[in-house]
């Protein structure tokens, strides 16, 4: 027993030296570690390539401390590298998205007006990142030749009308998806292979700098990692040779020039509301595909 006591007493100076080394590490090495952390105070903007500065940190998925950044030039907001996405997408349709049905109902009416006013209503369309297929089915019920695509979600409502990524379409609609894109420019380039026109929805950043209490941050589910401004959309449009039109959270990126009327119309503060109301004017002149779609699944007699 005395031998063990002597052994531990003999180790005491070594422990004291370790404590001193630990203090020296904190005093002289730790500052370098802190400098390494400050590298995360800035990022490069994914839209314009300018400096993007940290504006706040918040808890994502209730457990990860995540830094958020905003571009000093185009005001585009982004998170640090989103290492938590696999966990965030356990389900592609997040639990808190209670507005999915209301959104599809509203956007089916708004898009009816947009198509009738500015595009070919007899052409083919596709809903990109189309979820369960609710919007695609609604647009076919109204009378449009609409198709669905979503590699991450099951097509429950618009089965039989899956769109091909090898085809071309009059326009691509994609709602509440741009805030999910880790690399927005790559996604836009991919979508433009399908069409010269993108009709999308995403909320614009309301403040500069961006605030942690903005509801659209949606840190509880962690899927929102990109936050656009009008400036970021205009820069993105210029990069791809597109024209940009906007009314509130509805955006159109298109190679087509929609004319002076469109420019004046979208400048009107209540343009989105007029598009919604316009549906009731256009819909009587459209023929629903509900019955013809149903009949297309029946076996034809020999």
Secondary structure, DSSP 8 states (H G I E B T S, - for coil): -HHHHHHHHHHHHHHHHHHHHHHHIIIIIHHHHHHHHHGGGEEE-TTT--EEEEEEEEEETTTEEEEEEEETTT--EEES--TTHHHHTTSSS-TT-TTHHHHHHHHHHHHHHHHHHHS-TTSEEEEET-TTSHHHHHHHHHT-EEEEE-SSS---SSTT-B--TTS--SEEEEES-GGG-SSHHHHHHHHTTT-SEEEEE-----SSS--TT-GGG-TTT----EE--HHHHHHHHHHTT-EEEEETTEEEEESS--HHHHHHHHHSTTHHHHHHHHHHHHGGGS---HHHHHHHTS----
